[in-house]
């Protein structure tokens, strides 16, 4: 199997993006396809964002209730 880095560099140059951006997109696509387990999928990342916002709201509500 050949080294994919030159192909990534070539494709990134053709698209006018930085090769590291291209690598990141490829890694994310692999995670979303279930081919990687070392990073969150796009859906998991979106869920985490929602849960973090909900956590902030619940902490605020708890603080208000403690003050009463």
N, C-alpha and C positions, 0 to 999 in steps of 0.2 A: 504494500500500500504506500502510495507516495505521500509526501508531506503536504497537507492542505494549505499551509500558510501562504505560499506564493499565489495560490488561486484566490484566497481571501483578499490578499493585497491587490491583485489585479482587478477583481470584481469591485472592491471598494473604490479603487481609483476610477473605474468606469462610471460608478454611481456618484462619485464626488463626495464620498464620506470617508472618515478616518477608519483605518483597518480595525482598530480596537472597538469602534462602534459596531462595525459589521460582525466582529466576533461575539460581542454581547448579544446582538440580535439573534445570531445563530444559536448561542447557548440558551437564550430564552425560548426560542422555538423548539429546541430539543427538550427543554423542561416541560413545556406545554404539551408536547407529544408523548410525555412519559418516558423519554429516553434518558433523562438525567434525574437524579434525586438529590443533587447538591445545591439546589436553589429552588425557591418558591415558583410555582406556576403563576401565570398572570391572574387567574381566578383566585388563587390563594392570597396573592399580594393585595388584590382588591378587597377580599374578605378581611384581611388583617387591618387595612385602612379603616374600614367600616367599624370593626370591633374596637380599634383604638379611639375613634371618635366617640363611640358609645360609652367607652370606659371613662373618658373625660367628662361626659355629661352626667354619668352616674356618680362620679366623685363629687362633682359640683352639687348635685342633688343631695348627696349624703352630707356634705358640709352645711348646706342650708338647713337640713333637718337637725343636725347636731346643735346648731345655734338657737333653735327654738326651745 
